[in-house]
Amino acid sequence: MDIQEAYNQWAAQYDSNQNRTRDLEAVALREALVSVRFDSCLEIGCGTGKNTVWLASKAQQVTAVDFSEEMLAKAKEKVSSERVRFVQADITGGWTFVEQQYDLVTFSLVLEHIEQLDHVFVEAANALKPGGHVYLGELHPFKQYAGTKARFETEAGRQELICYTHHISDFLQSARKHGLTLVELKEYFDDGDRSQLPRILTFLLRKEV
Ligand SMILES: C[S@@+](CC[C@H](N)C(=O)[O-])C[C@H]1O[C@@H](n2cnc3c(N)ncnc32)[C@H](O)[C@@H]1O
């Protein structure tokens, strides 16, 4: 099953399933951005809007993009704010939905589904104002090495999504190539237990002025 179809199927249960990755990334995003000021935000892979409501509480304008119409439908049920513009688009193509330069571009649990990091870093850098920030929150590659994958249950059995493993150096090298420098890297652990593999990896990056 392709990724778009998988998310269309997952949408009905995405918010109600037990999902530590989803929940811990929500914590990580809020911590990473609590002291970052932004009036405009481009949220890539908004899904069911887990982070959209919070981003719209901080920004005057949020453009929330996803290619799954069913995930977007769930997000629209949650978010009634006029500050949010939802767009259905595949981010592996040209980012024709970018109509302005943003203070912040976010990716939450999306890049594991994207094979070519360079393309999204080029587009994200172009979409940003100089001095603007990129936030990335991903399933930690250490978890991927150990076999963890995005998946959900259906009547027909377990569906595993197509995922790509990006190493920490892949993110950093691709970001730097496109003028994005590292501000902060953080790792989040289940129940704060640092003796286990970290679950979430976050980067806060800044576009050079
Ligand atoms: C694991 S969900 C994360 C949703 C939300 N950001 C969150 O943290 O709960 C990944 C989302 O990325 C979207 N996505 C994956 N590949 C995409 C692509 N090529 N273009 C646009 N959206 C994509 C999926 O439809 C899905 O909604």
The ligand as a Gaussian input file, in Angstrom:
#p B3LYP/6-31G(d) Opt

LIG

0 1
 C        3.016000      10.110000      11.253000
 S        1.978000      11.291000      10.459000
 C        2.366000      12.738000      11.411000
 C        1.211000      13.693000      11.457000
 C        1.446000      14.865000      12.447000
 N        2.496000      15.717000      11.990000
 C        1.719000      14.309000      13.819000
 O        2.824000      14.537000      14.319000
 O        0.834000      13.650000      14.375000
 C        2.811000      11.664000       8.911000
 C        1.997000      12.581000       8.026000
 O        2.810000      12.941000       6.900000
 C        2.013000      12.922000       5.751000
 N        2.885000      12.695000       4.589000
 C        3.703000      11.636000       4.380000
 N        4.328000      11.755000       3.192000
 C        3.900000      12.930000       2.649000
 C        4.156000      13.594000       1.420000
 N        4.995000      13.081000       0.507000
 N        3.547000      14.776000       1.187000
 C        2.673000      15.294000       2.108000
 N        2.372000      14.700000       3.278000
 C        2.979000      13.524000       3.547000
 C        1.022000      11.794000       5.987000
 O       -0.140000      11.897000       5.201000
 C        0.733000      11.927000       7.476000
 O       -0.379000      12.748000       7.739000

